Amino acid sequence: MQHESHTAPAELPRPAALDDVKGWFHNIDQVLFDWFLSRQRALGQGGDLLELGVYLGKSAIFMGQYLEEKETFTVCDLFDSPADDMANDKEMNKSYSTLTRTAFEANYQAFHEELPEVVQGPSHVITSLVAPDSCRFVHVDASHLYEHVHGDIEASRELLGEDGIVVLDDFRAEHCPGVAAATWGAVATTGLKPLCITATKFYGTWGSFEPVRTELGAMLAGRDDFWHGAEEVAGHSMIRIDGRKAKRPAQPVSRHEPTASAVPTQAPRSKSLLRSLLGR
């Protein structure tokens, strides 16, 4: 059930380009998101998209380009609501919004006609809202605490369908040791296969490894704008990528871009739905 917003920033963001959206989403990761999601489309691998931790929407906006008809894109974030005050979280959902959420929605709708399904709350609720085996691509960029990341990885494993891809952010940042511990722990104990890593993100699958790894290696070999090499990890040939000079792929078009048409052409989007954490 949707509710009218009672809170709004004095001035909503009007990004003219993806670069105008605050956040961290390096060119090399845009290249890889584009490649994995485009490969799924080319192979007819259907399924939903999920992002845990969205901030102001930079990567979510990018992911939204690849949503197909009858697929759902769900995003989950605390935004400005307290993590451990469930009563307050319920009230936040009832009154619809926070300043950060409103900014996220304005950013997203600058590029897409309809919002994804928005879950405002802690990521541990996601398995009660998204069906098992329903997703083909999950991006995890929420809490940096080991226990939370461990739970997000377990949730990703449950929600991803056959040959789905999981992306884990900040897996080797020095200020996020919990993410590293949870990531490599999953590789060691859950059968998560490491496909490739960049400076900030880990890409893996619990599905078939060799086909996607071979095709990824061929794509990388045909590029001259970044370096890559292979590392043997847990019995798999993982690709390590230095993408500091990577050229970004085609960007989503903003309705606020001066030369853009009033409404950019894009794939159908899922309906926006505000979910309550204590009642659906």
C-alpha positions in Angstrom: 0.0 0.0 0.0 1.4 3.3 -1.0 1.3 6.5 1.1 1.8 10.0 0.2 5.1 11.5 1.2 5.1 13.8 4.2 8.8 14.7 3.9 10.7 16.1 1.0 13.9 18.0 0.5 13.6 21.7 -0.2 14.9 20.9 -3.7 14.9 17.5 -5.3 18.0 16.4 -7.3 17.8 16.8 -11.1 20.8 14.8 -12.4 21.5 15.5 -16.0 23.8 12.4 -16.2 24.8 9.4 -14.1 27.9 11.2 -13.0 25.7 13.8 -11.3 24.4 11.2 -8.9 26.5 11.0 -5.8 28.1 7.6 -5.0 30.8 5.2 -6.0 30.5 3.1 -9.2 33.8 2.9 -11.1 34.0 2.5 -14.9 35.4 -1.0 -14.7 32.4 -2.1 -12.6 30.0 -0.5 -15.0 31.8 -2.5 -17.8 31.3 -5.7 -15.8 27.7 -5.0 -14.8 26.9 -4.3 -18.4 28.7 -7.5 -19.6 27.1 -9.9 -17.1 23.6 -8.4 -17.5 23.8 -8.2 -21.3 25.0 -11.8 -21.4 22.1 -12.9 -19.4 19.8 -11.1 -21.7 21.4 -12.6 -24.8 21.2 -16.1 -23.3 17.5 -15.6 -22.3 18.4 -16.1 -18.6 15.3 -14.5 -17.0 15.0 -13.5 -13.4 14.7 -10.6 -11.1 17.3 -8.0 -10.0 18.1 -7.1 -6.4 20.3 -4.5 -4.8 20.9 -4.5 -1.0 22.2 -1.0 -0.1 21.4 1.7 -2.6 22.5 5.1 -1.1 21.4 7.7 -3.7 20.9 5.2 -6.5 23.9 5.3 -8.8 24.3 1.6 -9.4 20.6 1.0 -9.2 20.0 3.5 -12.0 22.5 1.6 -14.1 21.0 -1.8 -13.3 17.5 -0.6 -14.1 18.5 -0.5 -17.8 18.6 -4.3 -18.0 15.2 -5.0 -16.5 13.0 -7.0 -18.9 9.2 -7.1 -19.1 7.6 -9.1 -16.3 10.8 -9.0 -14.2 11.0 -7.2 -10.9 13.8 -4.9 -9.6 13.9 -4.7 -5.8 16.1 -2.4 -3.8 16.6 -2.5 0.0 18.1 0.2 2.2 17.6 1.8 5.6 17.9 5.2 4.0 17.6 7.5 7.1 15.6 5.1 9.4 17.2 3.6 12.5 18.5 0.0 12.0 17.2 -1.4 15.3 14.0 0.5 16.0 11.4 -1.6 14.3 8.5 0.4 15.6 10.0 3.5 14.2 10.8 1.7 10.9 7.1 0.9 10.7 6.2 4.5 11.2 8.8 5.6 8.7 7.2 3.3 6.1 3.7 4.5 7.0 4.7 8.1 6.4 6.4 6.9 3.3 9.8 8.5 3.3 13.0 10.1 4.5 15.1 12.8 2.9 17.6 10.2 1.6 14.9 8.0 0.2 13.2 10.9 -1.5 16.5 11.9 -3.1 17.0 8.3 -4.3 13.6 8.2 -5.8 14.1 11.6 -7.6 17.5 10.4 -8.9 16.0 7.1 -10.2 13.0 8.6 -11.8 15.3 11.0 -13.7 16.4 8.0 -15.7 13.5 5.6 -15.5 9.7 6.1 -15.7 8.9 3.8 -12.7 10.6 3.1 -9.5 11.8 -0.3 -8.5 10.1 -2.0 -5.5 11.5 -0.2 -2.5 12.1 -2.0 0.8 13.0 0.6 3.5 14.6 -1.4 6.3 17.4 -3.7 7.2 18.6 -6.2 4.6 17.8 -9.2 6.8 14.1 -8.9 5.9 14.7 -9.4 2.2 14.2 -13.2 2.2 10.7 -12.7 3.5 9.8 -10.4 0.6 11.6 -11.9 -2.4 11.0 -15.4 -3.6 13.7 -18.1 -3.4 15.5 -18.8 -6.7 13.9 -15.8 -8.3 16.9 -13.5 -9.0 19.5 -13.6 -11.7 21.7 -10.7 -10.4 22.2 -9.5 -6.9 24.4 -6.5 -5.9 25.3 -6.4 -2.2 26.5 -3.0 -0.9 24.8 -2.6 2.5 26.3 -3.1 5.9 30.1 -3.6 6.4 29.7 -5.6 9.6 30.7 -9.3 9.3 27.5 -10.7 10.7 25.3 -8.6 8.4 27.4 -9.3 5.2 27.4 -13.0 6.1 23.6 -12.8 6.2 23.4 -10.9 3.0 25.5 -13.5 1.2 23.3 -16.3 2.6 20.3 -14.4 1.4 21.8 -14.0 -2.0 22.5 -17.7 -2.2 18.8 -18.4 -1.4 17.4 -15.8 -3.8 19.6 -16.4 -6.8 18.4 -18.8 -9.4 20.5 -21.2 -11.4 23.7 -19.6 -12.7 22.8 -16.3 -11.0 25.6 -13.7 -10.3 26.3 -12.1 -7.0 28.4 -8.9 -6.7 29.9 -7.9 -3.3 31.1 -4.4 -2.7 34.1 -3.3 -0.6 35.3 -6.8 -0.2 38.9 -5.7 0.2 38.7 -2.2 1.6 40.9 -1.7 4.7 38.1 -0.2 6.6 35.8 -3.1 5.9 37.5 -6.3 7.2 34.1 -7.8 7.9 33.2 -7.8 4.3 36.5 -9.6 3.3 36.0 -12.2 6.0 32.4 -12.9 4.9 33.3 -13.0 1.2 36.2 -15.4 1.4 34.5 -17.4 4.1 31.6 -18.0 1.6 34.1 -19.0 -1.0 35.7 -21.5 1.4 32.5 -23.0 2.8 29.5 -22.4 0.6 30.7 -23.3 -2.9 30.7 -19.7 -4.0 33.0 -19.6 -7.1 35.1 -16.4 -7.6 34.8 -15.3 -11.2 36.6 -12.0 -11.0 37.6 -9.1 -8.7 38.2 -5.4 -9.3 39.6 -2.8 -6.9 36.2 -2.7 -5.0 34.0 -5.5 -6.1 33.9 -9.3 -6.0 31.9 -11.2 -8.7 30.9 -14.8 -8.2 28.4 -17.5 -8.8 27.0 -20.7 -7.1 26.1 -21.9 -10.6 28.1 -23.1 -13.6 31.6 -21.6 -13.6 33.5 -22.5 -16.7 31.1 -21.2 -19.4 30.9 -17.7 -17.9 34.5 -17.6 -16.9 35.6 -18.6 -20.5 33.4 -15.9 -22.1 34.5 -13.3 -19.6 38.1 -14.0 -20.3 37.6 -13.7 -24.0 35.8 -10.3 -23.5 38.7 -9.0 -21.3 41.3 -10.2 -23.8 39.6 -8.1 -26.5 39.9 -4.9 -24.5 43.0 -2.7 -24.3 41.8 -0.2 -21.7 42.5 -2.3 -18.6 44.8 -5.1 -17.4 43.8 -8.5 -16.2 45.4 -11.7 -15.0 44.4 -15.0 -13.5 44.8 -16.2 -9.9 44.1 -19.7 -8.7 41.6 -19.4 -5.8 39.9 -22.3 -4.1 40.4 -24.5 -7.2 39.1 -21.9 -9.6 40.9 -19.6 -12.0 39.7 -16.2 -10.8 40.4 -13.1 -12.9 42.0 -10.1 -11.3 41.3 -6.8 -13.1 43.1 -3.4 -12.9 40.5 -1.1 -14.4 41.8 2.3 -13.6 41.8 3.3 -17.3 38.6 1.5 -18.2 36.3 3.2 -20.6 32.7 3.2 -19.3 29.9 1.7 -21.4 26.9 3.5 -22.7 25.2 5.5 -20.0 21.5 5.6 -19.0 19.9 8.8 -20.4 18.4 11.4 -18.0 15.2 13.2 -18.7 17.1 16.3 -17.4 19.9 16.0 -19.9 19.8 19.1 -22.1 19.8 17.3 -25.4 17.7 14.3 -24.4 14.2 13.9 -25.5 11.5 14.5 -22.9 11.0 10.8 -22.2 14.0 8.5 -23.0 13.3 5.1 -24.6 13.8 2.2 -22.2 12.5 -1.3 -21.2 9.4 -1.6 -19.1 9.9 -1.1 -15.4 8.3 -2.8 -12.5 5.7 -1.0 -10.4 6.8 0.9 -7.3 5.6 -0.6 -4.1 6.3 0.6 -0.5 6.5 -2.4 1.8 6.0 -2.4 5.5 8.4 -4.5 7.5 5.9 -5.5 10.1 3.0 -6.2 7.9 2.4 -6.6 4.2 
